[in-house]
Amino acid sequence: MMLKRWFTSASEDHTEMSQSASIPASEPIRRGKCEPLSNDDKKSCKEMLKECDMFQGLSESQIDRLASGMNVRSFKRNDIIVDQGTPVTSFYLVKDGEINRNFIDPDSGRQHRVEFEIKAKSVNTMSILGGNDALSTVKCNNNTCKLFEMPRQRLMNILINEQPEIGVGIATSLTNHVREVSKKYRTPLLEQQQQIIQSMPAVMIAAGIESYYRSALNAQVNRVLTGVKADLFPNMHIQVPMRVAYIAGFKGLRAYMDRYNEEDLSVDSVNDDVTGTTNIESHVSNSNFWRQLGITIAPGIIMTPISSVLEASNAGHLNKEPMATRWMRGITARCGREILFGLGLNQMSDYFQERLHFDDRPILSNIIGSLMGGVVSGYLSHVPHNLSTYKLLEPHRSYPDLYVNVFVERSVPPFLEQYLARQAQGTGAAVDGAIVNYGGAQQAVRFMAATIFPRGLMVRTVQIVGSFIILNGTINYFTLLQQR
């Protein structure tokens, strides 16, 4: 009865709504030939009804009833299927051909092409129930267009008199559709949970592939920083197993930390229930924040020794110390780099993937998330990475000395260095050979430029982005295969 009153009141409003719309007059609608559905047409029509968001909650018998009430109507090129501003009298499903939608702004008179993010094969399905005025003009864009047609009066008869439960199914489908399109995942960075990894061999395969990519790019980074060419794949008998252990450690530690955090939070919830604590927000903002922060940085700290062995394997051509000593050089700065690497590989990639998510393309979502996480992680880690590399190659020098006299000197862009040198000489600054004694302000500019855009930044960023895509992409691919 409520459905009947709603549909009846909606139809009574047609005249008032159409009179209020000030849409420029258009050419008359030319209706094509209308024919009943053949058996093949009915089968195609049922499949198209199932694809419509409005009818996805209906049963097979309900879909069959709707298809039985539809016709096939043909249109020629530029025939108007629906005219903007006129009451909707039918909904259509595009069987053959292409259509275009145009909206005429009633205020400016300008015409706009209408496109949907989802390439819709339906026309007026969302407007048919209320019989509202059409929001755009729809025309055939091929020599011939064939559309399945459901007249509104026939649909109303089915919903009100024959099978009212179809109306309930339509309402449920529309509710689910609104909920789905309005749903957004917004998990905070430190609360990101790792996807369930079904098989650790997938992680090992990904790490084995990535170890060769990383070794080649790392040799290129070192060449840019030092000017000395090195082998692309040195000591791979050490690098491959260490890299596999390194990546498996990052992923395994994160999975363990996530489980530990969930168990700890459940214990806290029980304690709150027992003690009657009501200040939950304060509890979360304090203890939970520090717990999440510790869980986030712990894998990077724990995996720093393994990373140090990998770095030492690439530096044997310049640092002749034995491996037992060489791996410890630059470990402090490297620890900061590993924290940022772990954050980017795990939480940051998932953070971006969640916000740039494509429901029907999980691999693309994973690639984009890894790319964004790699760009941010690579940029933030460029200073500690360069300092750890310089310390590894020149272990007798201190970090402040390496930063001022090596990192800055080699990282200032040449055009800026030349400009500042001319400025310094113009002010009478002392020049000792090729070394210019810069003033305080000029030195600050050099430090900022070197830190913000240092030498090797692009190569380093490409290395991290590629590593993230290879690792997360391979792991995600094997996980999807196992889930299927």
N, C-alpha and C positions, 0 to 999 in steps of 0.2 A: 504494500500500500504506500509506503514511504517512497519507494522507487517511482511508483506511478504518479504521485503528487509532484515529485521533483521533475520528472520528464515533462509532465503536463505544464507546469509553471514555466519551464524553460522554453517550451514551444510558444507559449503565450507572449513571451518577451521578444519574439523575432522582430515584430514590426517596429517596436520602440528602438531596439538596438540598431536595426538597419537604417532607421531614419536619422539616428545620431551620428552615424559615420559619414564623414565628408570626403569620400573617395571620388576622384575624377571618373567620369563615365568611361566605360570601355566598350569594345566591340561586343556584339551579342555572342552568347555561348552557342557553339555548334556541336550538338550531340551526335556522336557516332552511332553506328549500328550496334544494337544490343542483342546478344545471343545467350542461350543457356550454356551451362558448363558441360563439356564432355567429360568422360571418365578421367582422361589425362589432365584436363584442366582442373578438375576437382582435386586430384592428387597434388598438383602444384599449388593450388590455392590453400590447401590444408597446411602444406609445409610453410608457406609464406605467413599464414596466420600464426603459426607456432613461433615464428621469428619476431613477431610484433611484441613489444614490451607489454602492450595492453592485454594480450591474450595468452601470455606465457603461463598463467596459473590455471588455465582451463584443461579439463580432461579431454581424452581423445574423442569421446562421444559428443562433448560440447563443441569442440572444434569442427567435427563433422556436421553438426547441425547448422553452424554458422556458414560453412562452405556450401551447404545445400541451398542456402538462401541467396547466394551471390550469382551475378551474371558476368559475362565477358563483354566489354564495350571497347570499340575501336575508335581511334582518333587519328587525324592526319596532322602533318606538320603545322605548327602554330595554332592548332585548334585549342580553345580554352577549355580546360578540364574543370577548373575551379576559378571563380572570379572573386577578387578581393572585395570585402564589404557586403557580400550577399550571404544569406543564411546557408549553412552547410546542410545539404540534403542527402549526401551519400559519402561514404568513405571508399577509398580505392587502394588496391595493391597493384604495383606496376609489374605486369607479366613480361612484356617485351617492349623495348624502346627506352628512350631516355626522356626525362622531363626537366624543366627548369622552373624555379620559383622566383617571382619578383614581387617586391613590396614597394608600394607608392606611399611615401610619407605624406599624410594629409595636411601637415603644416607647411612643408616646403614644396611639395609636389615632385620631389626628386624620386627617382626609381632606384631601388637597390636590389641586387641579386641576393637571394637567401640561400644559405648552405648550412647544413647541419654537420656537427662534428662526426656523428655516425651517419653514414650515407644511407638515408632512409629510403626504403622501397614502398612506403605507405604514404597516403595522402588523407588528411583529415581524421585520422583515427582518434586523436586526442580531442577533437572538437565535435565529434558526431553525437556524443551523448547529450550535451547541452544544446545542440543545434545552434551554436554560436556563429557569428559572422566569420567568414573566412579571413584569415590574417594575411594572405598573400594570393597572388594570381599564379595559377599553375597551368603551363602550356606543354603540349607535346613538342619534343625537340628532334624527332626523327620523321622520316617519311610516313611511318605508321607506328602507332603506339597501341598496345593492347593492355587493358587494365581490368582486373577483377573489381566488380562494383557491388557494394551493399547499400541499398537505399535505407535512409534513416527510419522511415515508417516501418519497414519490414524488420529492421533490427529492434525497434521499440516493441513491436508485437512479440518478438521472440523473448525479449527480456521481461516484459510485463505479464504476458498472458501464457506463454508456453513454458519457458524454463527460467524463472526468476533467479535460480541459483547461478546462472551464467553471470548475472549482474554482480553477485557477490564475488565470483572469481575474477571479474574484471577489476572491481575495486581493490581486491587483494593484490592483483598484478601491478596496478598503478601505484599502490602504496609501497610495494617492494621496489619498484623502479625509482620512485622519488627517494626512498631511503638509500638506494645504491648510488645514484648519481650525486647525492648530497653528502655521502660519506667521505671523509678525508682522514687518513692516518697521520697522526701528529705526535708520535712517540718522541720524547726528549732525547737528545744525543746520548747522554750517559745511561739511559734506560733501554737502549736498543738491545734486543735479544737476538742471538744468532739463530739462523735457520737450522733445523735438525739435519745433521750430516749423517746420512744413512751408512756410509762406508768410508772409513779412513783411507783405504787405497785410492779413492778419488782425490783426496788431498795430496797424497804422495805423488800421484801421476801429475797433478797440476804443478806441484813444486819441482818435479824433475824437468818438466818442459820449461818452466819459468827460469830455472837455474842457468840455462844457456843464454837466454835473453838477457838476464840480469848481468851475467859475467861480461858479455859483449858491451853492453851500455855502460857498465861500471868502468871498463877499460877506457871507453871513450871519455867519460867524465874525468878520469885521472889524467888523460892526455890533454884535455882542455885546461885543467888546473895547473899541470906541471910543464906542459910543452914536450913531454917525453912519450913517444909511442910505445905501447906495450902489447903483448899477445892478448887476443880477444878471449881465449879460453885456457888460461893457465891453471894448472893443478886441479883439473876437473875431477880427479879421483878423490879429492878432498871436498871440493865445492858441492858436488851433487848430493852426496849423503848428508853433508852439513846443512845444505839448503832445504832438503826434505825434512830433516829434523827441526829446522828453524820454523818453517811454515806450519808443519804439523803441530809444533809447540804452540804457535800463536793461536791456531784454531782450536786445538785441544784445551789449552788453558782457558780460552774464552768460554768454551762450553762448560768446563768445570766451574768457572767463576759464576756463570749464570745460574747453574744449579745451586751453588752455595748461597747465592744471593736470594733465590726464591725460598730456600729452606729457612734462611735467617729472617726474611720478611714474614714468613708464616709464623715463626716463633714469636716475633714482635707483636703480631696481631693477636695471638693467644694471650700474651701478657697484657695487652691493652684491655682485652675483654675481662680478664681476671681482676685487674686493678681498677677498672672503671675509668681509665684515662680517656678524656674527651679531646685533648689537644693534639689531634692526629696530624694536622698540618704542620705544627711546630716540630713534631717528631720527624716527619718526612723531610722537612727542609734542613734539618741538622744532621742527625745520624745517618739517614739514608743517603744524603748527598755525599758525605765523606766515604761511605761504604762504596757507592757507585764510582766515585773518583778513584779509590784504591783499586777496585776491580778493573777499571779502564787502563790504568798505567802499569799494573802488575805484570801483564804479559811482556811488555816492552822491556822492563827491567830484567825479568828472568831470562829473556832470550838474548840479551846484550852479549854475553860471552860467546855464544854461537855465531852471532853476527860479526864479532871481532875476529874470529877465526876466518870467516869468509873474506873480510876486508884484507886481512894479512895475506891471504892467498893471492890477491891481486897486486900486492905491493912488493913482491920479492925482488923486482928488477931495480928498485931504488933503495929499499931498506934491506940490508944484508944480514940483519940480526936473525938468529934462529927463530923458528916459528913459536917456540915456547915462550920467547920474550916479546916477539913482534906483535902478537895478538893483543897484548895489553896496551899498546900505544894508542892513545886517543879514545880510551874507553869511556871517559867521563862525558865528552861531547857526543859520543856515539850512543850513549844511554838515552840522552834527550832525543836523538834522532829516532831511536827504536820505539820510544814511547809514542812519538808522532806517527811513525809507520804503522804501529799496531792500531792506534786510534783510527787512522785512515782506512786500513785494510778491513777492520771489523766494524766499529760503530759508525764511522763517517760514511762509508760506502752504503751501509744499510739505511742510514739517515736520508741520504739523497735518493736512494732507490725507492724508499717509501713515499717520498714527496713527488717523484717523477715517475709514477707507476702507470704501466699499461697493462690492464687486466688480461688482454688476449696475447700479450707479447712479453712473457716473463724474462726471456733471454735479453731482449732489448732493454728492459727496465734494469736488469743486472748490469749490462754494459754501461748504460748512462750513469747509474749510481757509482760504479767503479771509476769511471772517467772523472766525475766530479770530485769524488773522494781523493783520487790520485792527484788532481790539480791542487786542491787545498793542502793535502798532506805534503806533496812535493815542495810547494812554495814555503810552507812553514818550517820544513826541515832542512832547507838549503844551507842556512848558516851553520847549524851544528854538524851537518854532513861535511861541509868544506873544512871546518876546523878540525874535525876528527881525522880527515884525510891528510891535512897538513901536519898534524901531530904525529900521525903514523909514519909519514915520510921524513919528518925532521923531529925526532923524539927529544932532542936535547934542548929545544926551545919551549918557552912557556906559552900558555894560551893567549895572554894579553899581547905578548910579542908577536905571535903568529897572526893575531887579529889585526894589529896596527900595521905591521911591516910586511906582511905577506898577503893576508886576505884582502885588506883594503887596497893595497897597491896593485893587486892583480885583478880586482873586481870593478874598479871605477870605469865606467864607459869611456872609451878613448876620446870621443868628441867633448865630453865634460872635462876630462883631464886637460885637454889642450886649451879649452876656454878658461879654466881656472888658472892654468899656468900663465897665460897671457895677462890675465887680471892681476896675478901676483907680481909679475915682472913690471907691469905698468905702475904698480904702487911702490916699486923700489925694493921688492922682497929679494933676499939673498938667494943666489943660485949656486949650488955646489955641484959642478959637473952637470949631470942630467937630473939632479935632485933639486926640487924647488921647495923652499921653506915657506909653506903656506901659513896664512894667518888663521886665527881661531875660527872665524866664520866659514872660511873656505875649507878648512879641515873638517868642520862639522858637516858641510855639504857633501864632501867626499865620503865620509863615514855613512851618511844616510843613503847615498846613491849605491854604495857598495853593498849595503845591507838589504836594501829594497830590491835591487836588481843586480845580483852578483854574476860573476863569470860562471858559466856552466849551468845556469838556472834552467834553461830550456831543455838541455840534454837530461838533466836530473829529473825534471818534471815528466818528460817523455818516458824515462825509465820507470818511474813510479806508476804512471798511468798504465803503461803496458803491463807491468807486473800485476797490478790490481785486476785488470781485465782478464789476463791469462788465468790467474789464480781463482778469482771469484767466478769467472765465466765457466772454467772447466769443472769446478766443484758444483756449481749450480746445474750444469748440463747433466752430469752423472746423477745428481740427486733427482732431477726431473725424470730421467730414464728409469730410475728405480721406483719412483712413485707411480709410474705408469704400468 
